[in-house]
């Protein structure tokens, strides 16, 4: 029987005494591509931050590859294969592309592996090489988003969480980001994308869940060729 990579059961999470998420349950499988849709304030960012260990669950269970994650720190979860790219990307504009690319793995002393990983990413995203000494602040919005994703990929994640990755991008830039997400899923990385509504760049043929008022209210399959996605539990 195929086992989920990520299993969330009856999750409630929030800030202080308040709750943003209530009774969230779903399963995500290796190599899947899925969307979580919802308006501003629906809880999409809180959901991703709970999975990444930044927000502590109040109730419920989060399992990754069968392991309970609720008491793990973000650095531990990154080491286990969970990478989170926030909606504001958290790039340092004054640092070069190369310096930003290595920022998430500065503790890693395996320099040959890091160089090999950076080279593979540059083959897929050539601007990482041609602009490696340029400050991140001089990149286009699309290049900044791709740099943020590439930085996350330096840790070779098994699960990639992209929070509102198409914001402020041109359609061509958004389609490039969406294409990268589909490519990563095809290579075995589970990818979850949060955004407000489907856009022309949204990957088709995937399962999308609507998050409303802190609850997963309904699901839909976006039109197009079938690809495995998010499964309700």
N, C-alpha and C positions, 0 to 999 in steps of 0.2 A: 504494500500500500504506500502510495506517495505521501510523504510527510511534509507539513508546512515548514517553511523556513522561519516565518514569523507567525505567532499565534497570540491574539489578543482576546481576552475574555472579560466581559462585564467591566471594562475600564472606566473609572471616574478619575478626573484630574482637574487641577485648577491652581489658583494662586491664593495664598493665605487661607482664609476660611471659605472662600468662594469656589464654586465648581464651574468649570467651562465645559467639560466633557462628562457625559453620563451614560453608562451602560453601553459602551462601544465594544463590539465583538466582530472580528474578521480574521481571516487567515490569508497569508501571502506565500506563494510558492516560489522556489528558485526559478530564475529566468523569466519571471512574469513582469508585465508592465501594466500599471493600474493608475487610475486618477481618483483623487478625492476633491469633489467640487463643493463650493459653498460660498456665500457672501462674506464680506469682511466681518470679523467677529464671530464666525460660525464655529471656530475651534480648530481650524486646520493646522495652524502653527502650534497650538498647544498639543495636538495629537502627535505631531512630528517631534516636538521637544520632549514629550513623555517617552517616545520610543528611543530617542537619542540619550536619555538619562538626564536631561537638563531640568525637567519638571518631574517631581516625584508623584507617582500615582497615589490617589487617596483610597481607592478600592480597585479590585480586579487583578488580573494577571497579564504580564507581558512575557512571552517566551520567545527566545531566538535559538533556533536549532535545538529545541527542547530544554534550554536552560532558562531559569527564572532571572529576569533582568532587573527586577524592581529595586534592588539595593546596589546596583552597579553604577559607578561614576562614568561620566561621558568619555573619559580617556580609556577606560576599560572596554566600553562598548565599541569605540573606534578600533581598538586592537582586535576585537572579536569580529569586526567586519561590518559595522554600521556607520555609514557616513551621512552627515546631514549638511545640506547646502541651504542656509537661511535665505529669506526673501531679499535681505539687504546685502547679501553676498559676503560681507565682512572682509573685503579686500583692503589692503593698505595702499592708498593711491600713490604715496611717495616712494614705495618700494617697486623694484622692477618686476616684470613678469616672472622672471626666473626666481626671484626671492619670494614672491607670493606663492609660486608653485610648490616650493619646498617648505613653506611655513608650517603646514600641518604635520610634517614628518621630521621636524628638526631634531627630535629625540632619537630617530633611527640612525644608527651608526653604520649600517650596511650601505656604504656609499656606492659600490658597484651596482647593487640592485636598484638604488634610487636613480642612478644615471641611466640604467637600462629602461626603467619605467618611464622616466622623463622623455627618453628618446622615442619610445613607442607612442606616447601621447603626442609628441611633436609630429610624428608621421601621420597621425589622424587629424591633428589640428596644427597646420604648418605655422600659424602666427606665433605659436609658443616658441618657435625657434627664431623666426625672422624678427620678432619683437622682444626677444628675451631680455635685452638690456633697457628696454623702454619702460617708463613708469606706468603702472596700471591705470593711473588717472588719465592717461592719454588714449586709452583704448575706447572703442565704441562700446555701447551698452551690450551688444551681442557678444563681443570679444570678452568683456568683463564677466558675463554670465558663463561663457565657455571656460574661462580661466578658473572661476570658482568651482565648476564641475571638475575640471582637470586636477585642481588642487585636492579635491576630495578623492579622486581616483588614484592619487599617489599612494594611498593606503591600501589599495586593492580591495575595495569593499565588496561584500556579498549582497548588501542591501544599501541602496542609494535613495535618499529622501530629498526631493527637489521642491522647495517651497516657492511657489509663484515664479517659476523661472522665465516666463514669457513677458513679464512686466517691462514696459518701456522699450521693447524690442520691435524692430521692423518685422514685417511678415517673413522676409527672407532669413533674418537672424533667428526668429522663432522656429522656423522650419528646420534650420540647422540644429538647434538645440533639441527639438523633438526627434530629429533623425538620429542624433547621438544617443538619446534615451532608448530608442527602439534597437539600435545597434548593440548597446550594452546588454539589454534584455536578451537579445539573440545570442549573446556570448555567455549567458548564464547568470548575470547580475540581476537581482530583483530591483525594479525601479518603481517608485511611487511618486507621482507628481501631484501637487496641490495647486489649484487655481480656482478663480471665482466661477468661470463659465467656460464651456468648450469654445475654442477659437478655430480659425481656419488651419492653424498649425497643430492643433491637438491630434495626437496619434489616433488612428481609427482602428476599429476591431477589438478594442480593449473594454474591460469592465470599469465603469466609473460609478462611484458612490457619492450621493449627495449628503453632505454634513450640514444639518440645520438645527440651530438651538442646542448644539452640543451632542446631537444624536445622529446616527446614520439612518436617514429616513427612507431612502429608496436607492435602487441601483438601475443602471441602464448600460446597454452595450452600444458604444459609439460605432457608427456605421463604417464598414470596411472589412478587410480580411480578418479572420479570426486570429486572436493571439491570447494565450492564457493570462488571466488577470486576478482580480481580488475576489475571494470567495467568502460569502456570508457564512456565519456559523450561528 
